[in-house]
Amino acid sequence: MLHYAVVFFVIALIAALFGFGGIAASAVGIGKILFVVFLVLAVASYLFGFIKRG
């Protein structure tokens, strides 16, 4: 998930560099969503692992 979020942020930077504002905004939105999903899954995985061991 984090890999895809970074890829979309790079796509957004390249699109913004070439002046494609709409594509850049869309890529940033997708990147933000993927990053939030990654954070939620990472925290859930950490908590479930901590509960299982404890």
N, C-alpha and C positions, 0 to 999 in steps of 0.2 A: 504494500500500500504506500509506504513512504517513497519507494522508488517512483511510482506513478505520479505522486504528488510533485516530486522534484522535476520529473519530466514535463509536467504541465506548466510548472513555473518557468522552466527554461523556454518552452514554446511561447509562453506569454512574453518573456523578455525579448525574444527574437522577433515576435510579431510586433511588439511595441517599437522596437528599433527600426523596423521597416515601415512603420506608420499604419499598421492594421489594428486600429483601436478596438473594433468590435471583437475581433478574434482574440486579442490580448485580454480583453475583459472576460470573455467566456472561459478562456484557459485559466485565468486566475480564479474564477469562481469554482471551476471544477477542481483545481488544485487545493483550494481551501476546504472544500467538502471532503476530498480524499484525505487531507491531513487531519481533519477532525475525526473522521472514521478511524484512521490509524491510531490517534491518541486514545480514543474510547476503547478500541480493541487491545491496545497495549496495557492500559490501566486495568481492564477487566482480566486480562491474562495474568498480570502481576498479582492482582488480588486473589484470583482463584488458585494460583500457585502457592501463595502465602497461606491461604486458608487450608489447602490440602496438606501442606507440610506441618502446619502448626497444630 
